[in-house]
Amino acid sequence: MTTNNIDKIFKSGLENHSAEVPESVWERVEQQVSGRSSNRRVWLAAASVALLLGVGAAWLSTGDAQPGAPTAGTVIDTVAVPQPAAVQIDFAPSYADSAVYVEE
């Protein structure tokens, strides 16, 4: 016998075969199918909330802070910060450099 003959024998023997499935089996299948969709919704809602919290936390941690700007709780050493030198401004006019000045 070849493989084709065996296939024909099984096909002709099982062509009109049907099996009775107990009602309890169908009830369990329906419970499992309906339970999966509600579990999927719960997981989808939980994942959405977690994603929103993560994005919100990342946004708040960056916020409007400028790079290098001190944030709350940062200790700044004011002694080490260089201070600008005092600038002297001479408000007395100097006519020596002016072309308008004429010596008498």
Secondary structure, DSSP 8 states (H G I E B T S, - for coil): --HHHHHHHHHHHHTT------HHHHHHHHHHHHHHHHHHHHHHHHHHHHHHHHHHHHHHHHTT--TT---TT----SSSS----------S---TT-SS----
